[in-house]
Each structure stands twice: as C-alpha cells, then as structure tokens.
Amino acid sequence: MNAAERQNEIFNKIIKGMDKVYEKLIEYKKLKNSELVVMQDGKILRIKP
C-alpha cells in the first residue's frame, strides 16, 4: 500500500466517523427535544428535530 492509498483509507475512515457522530447528534437532539443549530447559505438556523 502506497502513501496515497493509505491517506485515502484514513480519509474514508474519518468521513465514516463523522457520519456516525452526525447521526448520534440528531438522535440526542430528538431525545432531549432541543434545537439543532446549523449554518445554511451564510445564515444561522435553529431547527427543531
């Protein structure tokens, strides 16, 4: 495995981990019935889950 393949593998693991974190965040916000704060088109939005 060369350096580029190794770097790509690490990148993919990071992306998968971030997807899991996002899913758990949504689940937690639903459980606590609290707002999710996101930025969209340069504006800060508060979303009820």
Residue pairs with C-beta under 8 A, 6 or more apart in sequence:
1 9
25 36
26 36
26 49
29 35
29 36
29 49
30 49
33 49
34 49
35 46
35 47
35 48
35 49
36 46
36 47
36 48
36 49
37 44
37 45
37 46
37 47
38 44
38 45
38 47
39 45
